[in-house]
């Protein structure tokens, strides 16, 4: 579906796919990383609060697990809004640019989170408290639905073909970065406050802090330039429009011509998404409610695991530049399928060092799936529909994956009072991703300025050819 003019020239890559100068790509990566860290901080803060305080403050119930289940229902609502955000942000991101939409998503997310910190609780206004909380959660989900695609594309389309896995993995590190920040603030408050003070007012501090963080992220994001790949595609679209050629809306074009790629993106994210929310949000419930350990133990274990996760995600992305996206993702997916059973067995020891080990290994395996994901999904789609396609695939996976994962896990634990059904669920999810990646074509090295994915296995970068054996089919 590409035109000859978009093909790579024999003398080298097109201008739009040459890597940006080192200082410039550093600023772009920093802008994407800081922005995604702040947005994920906002989003994960809700998940942690749902597990620790919202069940008491907004959904009071005689059974702690029932209250937690209700809190996680509103947690899931945020995921339900993400595909809608992906459609809207994807459409306009493919039409007017990645940068403008990223600024809007950051403002929406930060505003909703700040407002949560001001909400009265169920004890003050009754039913209106969970209703208002749910509305703000919808705004969060809508904003995050447009964040991920834009952030990873801005980096992917600025970076060169040979190191795209490494550069594009940095916005991915924003997820554990945000979780690290949210968990760290909560852990600090839990350490210096009594449970009574934390429930009374301490929980509001992390939400109100979001207002300061958003101003920082906004200042950094406004300073970056638009993607050169997008600008080139936009220029071609304007020339075609002047010639009387009418283009389909990006969302329509995605579902008409790239639905297979959308399904691949969903399958790739399925196991990764489910495993992450079980390793983080459900972990807090399992340790504090089922094992009856302290909030500090659960939060500190997650804090240490998230720090390792943050550092290693770019390493997995760099490895995918050498071996390919598929082999690295398979390492994570198959490893997670096995670790699903060891994870809970180690948690059940109630030993803090062992719990840290369990969480850290789980997040390392998750990173192997997550690190190459941004480059892989970006490389599946053509420029004119890349924001829409990447956003729709990733956010639809979030509904059937991450949105339901804590709910399903809590329900399984409540019904069976055992972690084995949860392990089976996690194992199944990881195997879905493994099968999806196994049947997919390798995308490493694709020229993003050229329409149409070459389904042959790209040659390894020169530095990697001697010692890397791609698993491409």
Secondary structure, DSSP 8 states (H G I E B T S, - for coil): ---GGGS-BTTB--GGGS---HHHHHHHHHHHHHHHHHHHHHHHHHHHHIIIIIHHHTS--SSHHHHHHHHHHHHHHHHHTHHHHHHHHHHHHHHH-HHHHHHHHHHHHHHHHHHHTT---HHHHTHHHHHHHHHHHHHHHHHHHHHHHHHHHHHHTTS-STTHHHHHHHHHHHHHHHHHHHHHHHHHHHHHS-HHHIIIIIHHHHHHHHHHHHHHHHHHHHTS---HHHHHHHHHHHHHHHTT-----HHHHHHHH-HHHHHHHHHHHHHHHHHHHIIIIIHHHIIIIIS---HHHHHHHHHHHHHHHHHHHHHHHHHHHHH-HHHHHHHHHHHHHHHHHHHHHHHTT--HHHHHHHHHHHHHHHHHHHHTHHHHHHHHS-GGGHHHHHHHHHHHHHIIIIIHHHHHHHHHHHHHSSSHHHHHHHHHHHHHHHHHHHHS---TT--TTSSS---S-----GGGTTT------
